[in-house]
Amino acid sequence: MQASAGRRPKRRKLEPLLELCGLGKEANLSQTLATQQGSGSGSRDLTAPQCQKLCAHLAEGVELQRELAELELEHGSLEKDLREKQAEADLLQAKLRARQLLESVRTQLQKAAE
């Protein structure tokens, strides 16, 4: 499905941000504690407002992914309904054409019988 293909690039974009918060793949408790105690790289330390902003961004991303998954399910359901309705419409059109043809033949037979 396209959704899984779209998630990989987003994951690559988020990994550095997650690592800054100590949540990345390579992050572990000792790295987090070392950073909190000041032995981590100073250029990667984030302030509390920066972490709050990053967490809000991550939470929004998670919510958007959840909403996207729901919308994909709804889209699939609506697509199925549309296909069914289109098949019904095609059937009704075929019945209408058959009825019109029958009426035309009936009229011609009546004229021929006169």
Backbone as JSON Lines, residues from 0, in Angstrom:
{"i":0,"aa":"M","n":[0.84,-1.18,0.0],"ca":[0.0,0.0,0.0],"c":[0.88,1.25,0.0]}
{"i":1,"aa":"Q","n":[0.4,2.34,-0.48],"ca":[1.19,3.56,-0.59],"c":[1.53,4.15,0.77]}
{"i":2,"aa":"A","n":[0.67,3.94,1.74],"ca":[0.89,4.53,3.05],"c":[2.19,4.04,3.67]}
{"i":3,"aa":"S","n":[2.47,2.73,3.54],"ca":[3.7,2.21,4.13],"c":[4.93,2.76,3.42]}
{"i":4,"aa":"A","n":[4.82,2.99,2.12],"ca":[5.95,3.57,1.39],"c":[6.16,5.01,1.81]}
{"i":5,"aa":"G","n":[5.09,5.72,2.13],"ca":[5.2,7.12,2.54],"c":[5.73,7.29,3.95]}
{"i":6,"aa":"R","n":[5.65,6.25,4.75],"ca":[6.08,6.37,6.14],"c":[7.59,6.32,6.29]}
{"i":7,"aa":"R","n":[8.28,5.62,5.41],"ca":[9.73,5.51,5.54],"c":[10.43,6.86,5.48]}
{"i":8,"aa":"P","n":[10.16,7.7,4.47],"ca":[10.85,9.0,4.43],"c":[10.53,9.84,5.66]}
{"i":9,"aa":"K","n":[9.28,9.8,6.15],"ca":[8.93,10.55,7.34],"c":[9.73,10.04,8.53]}
{"i":10,"aa":"R","n":[9.89,8.72,8.61],"ca":[10.63,8.12,9.72],"c":[12.08,8.61,9.68]}
{"i":11,"aa":"R","n":[12.64,8.69,8.47],"ca":[14.02,9.17,8.36],"c":[14.13,10.63,8.8]}
{"i":12,"aa":"K","n":[13.12,11.41,8.52],"ca":[13.14,12.81,8.92],"c":[12.99,12.95,10.43]}
{"i":13,"aa":"L","n":[12.21,12.05,11.04],"ca":[11.94,12.16,12.47],"c":[13.05,11.57,13.34]}
{"i":14,"aa":"E","n":[13.82,10.62,12.81],"ca":[14.83,9.97,13.63],"c":[15.81,10.94,14.3]}
{"i":15,"aa":"P","n":[16.36,11.92,13.57],"ca":[17.26,12.85,14.25],"c":[16.56,13.62,15.37]}
{"i":16,"aa":"L","n":[15.3,13.97,15.15],"ca":[14.55,14.69,16.18],"c":[14.3,13.8,17.38]}
{"i":17,"aa":"L","n":[13.96,12.55,17.11],"ca":[13.74,11.61,18.21],"c":[15.03,11.38,19.01]}
{"i":18,"aa":"E","n":[16.13,11.3,18.3],"ca":[17.41,11.11,18.98],"c":[17.74,12.3,19.88]}
{"i":19,"aa":"L","n":[17.38,13.5,19.42],"ca":[17.62,14.69,20.25],"c":[16.85,14.6,21.56]}
{"i":20,"aa":"C","n":[15.71,13.96,21.54],"ca":[14.91,13.79,22.76],"c":[15.26,12.5,23.48]}
{"i":21,"aa":"G","n":[16.23,11.75,22.96],"ca":[16.59,10.49,23.59],"c":[15.63,9.37,23.26]}
{"i":22,"aa":"L","n":[14.92,9.48,22.13],"ca":[13.93,8.48,21.78],"c":[14.25,7.74,20.49]}
{"i":23,"aa":"G","n":[15.4,8.0,19.89],"ca":[15.75,7.38,18.62],"c":[16.15,5.94,18.78]}
{"i":24,"aa":"K","n":[16.44,5.28,17.65],"ca":[16.83,3.86,17.66],"c":[18.08,3.65,18.51]}
{"i":25,"aa":"E","n":[19.05,4.55,18.36],"ca":[20.31,4.36,19.06],"c":[20.29,4.89,20.49]}
{"i":26,"aa":"A","n":[19.22,5.58,20.85],"ca":[19.14,6.14,22.19],"c":[18.91,5.03,23.21]}
{"i":27,"aa":"N","n":[19.54,5.19,24.37],"ca":[19.27,4.27,25.47],"c":[19.35,5.06,26.78]}
{"i":28,"aa":"L","n":[19.11,4.41,27.88],"ca":[19.05,5.11,29.16],"c":[20.36,5.78,29.51]}
{"i":29,"aa":"S","n":[21.5,5.12,29.24],"ca":[22.78,5.73,29.6],"c":[23.05,6.99,28.8]}
{"i":30,"aa":"Q","n":[22.67,6.99,27.51],"ca":[22.85,8.2,26.7],"c":[21.98,9.33,27.23]}
{"i":31,"aa":"T","n":[20.76,9.01,27.6],"ca":[19.84,10.02,28.11],"c":[20.37,10.6,29.42]}
{"i":32,"aa":"L","n":[20.82,9.71,30.31],"ca":[21.35,10.18,31.59],"c":[22.62,11.01,31.4]}
{"i":33,"aa":"A","n":[23.49,10.58,30.47],"ca":[24.73,11.32,30.22],"c":[24.41,12.71,29.7]}
{"i":34,"aa":"T","n":[23.45,12.83,28.82],"ca":[23.07,14.13,28.28],"c":[22.48,15.0,29.38]}
{"i":35,"aa":"Q","n":[21.65,14.42,30.23],"ca":[21.03,15.19,31.3],"c":[22.09,15.66,32.31]}
{"i":36,"aa":"Q","n":[23.15,14.91,32.5],"ca":[24.19,15.28,33.45],"c":[25.25,16.18,32.83]}
{"i":37,"aa":"G","n":[25.11,16.48,31.55],"ca":[26.02,17.42,30.92],"c":[27.21,16.78,30.24]}
{"i":38,"aa":"S","n":[27.33,15.47,30.23],"ca":[28.47,14.85,29.56],"c":[28.18,14.55,28.1]}
{"i":39,"aa":"G","n":[26.96,14.87,27.63],"ca":[26.6,14.67,26.22],"c":[27.15,15.81,25.39]}
{"i":40,"aa":"S","n":[26.94,15.75,24.1],"ca":[27.43,16.82,23.24],"c":[26.59,18.07,23.47]}
{"i":41,"aa":"G","n":[27.2,19.17,23.77],"ca":[26.52,20.41,24.09],"c":[25.72,20.95,22.93]}
{"i":42,"aa":"S","n":[26.14,20.7,21.72],"ca":[25.44,21.24,20.56],"c":[24.09,20.55,20.34]}
{"i":43,"aa":"R","n":[23.9,19.4,20.97],"ca":[22.65,18.66,20.76],"c":[21.69,18.81,21.92]}
{"i":44,"aa":"D","n":[22.04,19.52,22.97],"ca":[21.15,19.72,24.11],"c":[20.01,20.64,23.7]}
{"i":45,"aa":"L","n":[18.82,20.31,24.14],"ca":[17.65,21.11,23.83],"c":[17.12,21.75,25.11]}
{"i":46,"aa":"T","n":[16.56,22.92,24.95],"ca":[15.93,23.58,26.09],"c":[14.55,22.96,26.3]}
{"i":47,"aa":"A","n":[13.96,23.21,27.45],"ca":[12.63,22.68,27.75],"c":[11.61,23.16,26.72]}
{"i":48,"aa":"P","n":[11.57,24.45,26.36],"ca":[10.59,24.87,25.34],"c":[10.82,24.19,23.99]}
{"i":49,"aa":"Q","n":[12.09,23.95,23.64],"ca":[12.37,23.27,22.38],"c":[11.86,21.83,22.43]}
{"i":50,"aa":"C","n":[12.07,21.17,23.56],"ca":[11.58,19.79,23.72],"c":[10.06,19.76,23.69]}
{"i":51,"aa":"Q","n":[9.43,20.74,24.32],"ca":[7.96,20.8,24.32],"c":[7.44,21.0,22.89]}
{"i":52,"aa":"K","n":[8.11,21.88,22.16],"ca":[7.7,22.13,20.78],"c":[7.9,20.87,19.94]}
{"i":53,"aa":"L","n":[9.02,20.19,20.14],"ca":[9.3,18.96,19.4],"c":[8.29,17.88,19.76]}
{"i":54,"aa":"C","n":[7.98,17.75,21.03],"ca":[7.0,16.74,21.45],"c":[5.62,17.05,20.88]}
{"i":55,"aa":"A","n":[5.26,18.32,20.85],"ca":[3.98,18.71,20.26],"c":[3.96,18.36,18.77]}
{"i":56,"aa":"H","n":[5.1,18.6,18.1],"ca":[5.21,18.27,16.68],"c":[5.1,16.77,16.47]}
{"i":57,"aa":"L","n":[5.76,16.0,17.3],"ca":[5.7,14.54,17.19],"c":[4.28,14.03,17.47]}
{"i":58,"aa":"A","n":[3.64,14.59,18.5],"ca":[2.27,14.17,18.82],"c":[1.33,14.5,17.67]}
{"i":59,"aa":"E","n":[1.53,15.67,17.06],"ca":[0.71,16.04,15.9],"c":[0.94,15.06,14.74]}
{"i":60,"aa":"G","n":[2.2,14.68,14.54],"ca":[2.52,13.71,13.48],"c":[1.85,12.37,13.73]}
{"i":61,"aa":"V","n":[1.87,11.91,14.97],"ca":[1.22,10.64,15.32],"c":[-0.28,10.75,15.08]}
{"i":62,"aa":"E","n":[-0.87,11.85,15.5],"ca":[-2.32,12.05,15.3],"c":[-2.66,12.1,13.81]}
{"i":63,"aa":"L","n":[-1.83,12.76,13.03],"ca":[-2.07,12.83,11.59],"c":[-1.95,11.46,10.94]}
{"i":64,"aa":"Q","n":[-1.0,10.65,11.4],"ca":[-0.87,9.29,10.86],"c":[-2.09,8.45,11.21]}
{"i":65,"aa":"R","n":[-2.6,8.6,12.43],"ca":[-3.8,7.88,12.84],"c":[-4.98,8.3,11.98]}
{"i":66,"aa":"E","n":[-5.12,9.61,11.78],"ca":[-6.21,10.12,10.96],"c":[-6.08,9.65,9.51]}
{"i":67,"aa":"L","n":[-4.85,9.62,9.01],"ca":[-4.61,9.13,7.64],"c":[-5.04,7.67,7.52]}
{"i":68,"aa":"A","n":[-4.7,6.86,8.51],"ca":[-5.08,5.44,8.47],"c":[-6.61,5.3,8.45]}
{"i":69,"aa":"E","n":[-7.29,6.1,9.26],"ca":[-8.75,6.06,9.28],"c":[-9.32,6.49,7.93]}
{"i":70,"aa":"L","n":[-8.74,7.54,7.36],"ca":[-9.22,8.03,6.06],"c":[-8.96,7.01,4.95]}
{"i":71,"aa":"E","n":[-7.84,6.29,5.03],"ca":[-7.55,5.25,4.03],"c":[-8.59,4.13,4.12]}
{"i":72,"aa":"L","n":[-8.97,3.76,5.35],"ca":[-10.01,2.74,5.51],"c":[-11.34,3.23,4.95]}
{"i":73,"aa":"E","n":[-11.69,4.47,5.27],"ca":[-12.93,5.04,4.77],"c":[-12.91,5.13,3.25]}
{"i":74,"aa":"H","n":[-11.77,5.51,2.7],"ca":[-11.63,5.61,1.24],"c":[-11.86,4.25,0.59]}
{"i":75,"aa":"G","n":[-11.27,3.22,1.16],"ca":[-11.46,1.88,0.63],"c":[-12.93,1.46,0.66]}
{"i":76,"aa":"S","n":[-13.59,1.77,1.76],"ca":[-15.0,1.43,1.89],"c":[-15.84,2.21,0.88]}
{"i":77,"aa":"L","n":[-15.55,3.49,0.73],"ca":[-16.29,4.31,-0.24],"c":[-16.03,3.87,-1.67]}
{"i":78,"aa":"E","n":[-14.8,3.45,-1.95],"ca":[-14.48,2.93,-3.28],"c":[-15.29,1.67,-3.59]}
{"i":79,"aa":"K","n":[-15.39,0.8,-2.61],"ca":[-16.18,-0.43,-2.77],"c":[-17.65,-0.08,-3.02]}
{"i":80,"aa":"D","n":[-18.18,0.84,-2.21],"ca":[-19.57,1.26,-2.39],"c":[-19.78,1.85,-3.78]}
{"i":81,"aa":"L","n":[-18.84,2.66,-4.24],"ca":[-18.94,3.27,-5.56],"c":[-18.97,2.21,-6.66]}
{"i":82,"aa":"R","n":[-18.09,1.21,-6.55],"ca":[-18.08,0.13,-7.54],"c":[-19.42,-0.6,-7.56]}
{"i":83,"aa":"E","n":[-19.97,-0.86,-6.38],"ca":[-21.27,-1.55,-6.3],"c":[-22.37,-0.7,-6.92]}
{"i":84,"aa":"K","n":[-22.38,0.59,-6.61],"ca":[-23.4,1.49,-7.17],"c":[-23.25,1.61,-8.68]}
{"i":85,"aa":"Q","n":[-22.02,1.65,-9.15],"ca":[-21.79,1.73,-10.6],"c":[-22.29,0.47,-11.28]}
{"i":86,"aa":"A","n":[-22.06,-0.69,-10.67],"ca":[-22.56,-1.95,-11.24],"c":[-24.09,-1.95,-11.28]}
{"i":87,"aa":"E","n":[-24.72,-1.44,-10.21],"ca":[-26.18,-1.34,-10.18],"c":[-26.67,-0.4,-11.28]}
{"i":88,"aa":"A","n":[-26.02,0.73,-11.45],"ca":[-26.41,1.69,-12.48],"c":[-26.25,1.08,-13.87]}
{"i":89,"aa":"D","n":[-25.15,0.36,-14.08],"ca":[-24.93,-0.29,-15.38],"c":[-26.04,-1.31,-15.66]}
{"i":90,"aa":"L","n":[-26.43,-2.07,-14.64],"ca":[-27.49,-3.06,-14.78],"c":[-28.82,-2.38,-15.12]}
{"i":91,"aa":"L","n":[-29.12,-1.29,-14.42],"ca":[-30.37,-0.57,-14.69],"c":[-30.38,0.01,-16.11]}
{"i":92,"aa":"Q","n":[-29.24,0.51,-16.56],"ca":[-29.16,1.04,-17.92],"c":[-29.37,-0.08,-18.94]}
{"i":93,"aa":"A","n":[-28.81,-1.23,-18.69],"ca":[-28.99,-2.37,-19.6],"c":[-30.47,-2.79,-19.63]}
{"i":94,"aa":"K","n":[-31.11,-2.8,-18.45],"ca":[-32.53,-3.15,-18.4],"c":[-33.36,-2.11,-19.16]}
{"i":95,"aa":"L","n":[-33.03,-0.84,-19.01],"ca":[-33.75,0.21,-19.72],"c":[-33.6,0.06,-21.24]}
{"i":96,"aa":"R","n":[-32.38,-0.2,-21.68],"ca":[-32.17,-0.41,-23.13],"c":[-32.94,-1.63,-23.62]}
{"i":97,"aa":"A","n":[-32.97,-2.7,-22.83],"ca":[-33.72,-3.9,-23.21],"c":[-35.21,-3.6,-23.29]}
{"i":98,"aa":"R","n":[-35.71,-2.83,-22.34],"ca":[-37.14,-2.47,-22.35],"c":[-37.47,-1.62,-23.57]}
{"i":99,"aa":"Q","n":[-36.59,-0.65,-23.87],"ca":[-36.81,0.2,-25.04],"c":[-36.8,-0.62,-26.33]}
{"i":100,"aa":"L","n":[-35.86,-1.56,-26.4],"ca":[-35.79,-2.43,-27.58],"c":[-37.05,-3.29,-27.68]}
{"i":101,"aa":"L","n":[-37.51,-3.82,-26.56],"ca":[-38.72,-4.63,-26.54],"c":[-39.92,-3.8,-27.0]}
{"i":102,"aa":"E","n":[-40.03,-2.58,-26.5],"ca":[-41.13,-1.7,-26.92],"c":[-41.06,-1.4,-28.42]}
{"i":103,"aa":"S","n":[-39.84,-1.18,-28.92],"ca":[-39.66,-0.9,-30.34],"c":[-40.08,-2.1,-31.19]}
{"i":104,"aa":"V","n":[-39.67,-3.29,-30.77],"ca":[-40.03,-4.51,-31.5],"c":[-41.55,-4.72,-31.43]}
{"i":105,"aa":"R","n":[-42.14,-4.5,-30.27],"ca":[-43.59,-4.65,-30.08],"c":[-44.35,-3.69,-31.01]}
{"i":106,"aa":"T","n":[-43.89,-2.46,-31.08],"ca":[-44.53,-1.47,-31.95],"c":[-44.43,-1.89,-33.41]}
{"i":107,"aa":"Q","n":[-43.25,-2.35,-33.81],"ca":[-43.06,-2.79,-35.21],"c":[-43.94,-3.99,-35.52]}
{"i":108,"aa":"L","n":[-44.08,-4.91,-34.58],"ca":[-44.93,-6.08,-34.79],"c":[-46.4,-5.68,-34.92]}
{"i":109,"aa":"Q","n":[-46.82,-4.71,-34.11],"ca":[-48.2,-4.24,-34.2],"c":[-48.45,-3.57,-35.55]}
{"i":110,"aa":"K","n":[-47.5,-2.79,-36.03],"ca":[-47.65,-2.14,-37.34],"c":[-47.69,-3.17,-38.46]}
{"i":111,"aa":"A","n":[-46.86,-4.19,-38.31],"ca":[-46.79,-5.23,-39.34],"c":[-48.08,-6.05,-39.35]}
{"i":112,"aa":"A","n":[-48.72,-6.2,-38.2],"ca":[-49.94,-7.0,-38.1],"c":[-51.13,-6.23,-38.66]}
{"i":113,"aa":"E","n":[-51.1,-4.96,-38.75],"ca":[-52.22,-4.15,-39.22],"c":[-52.4,-4.19,-40.69]}
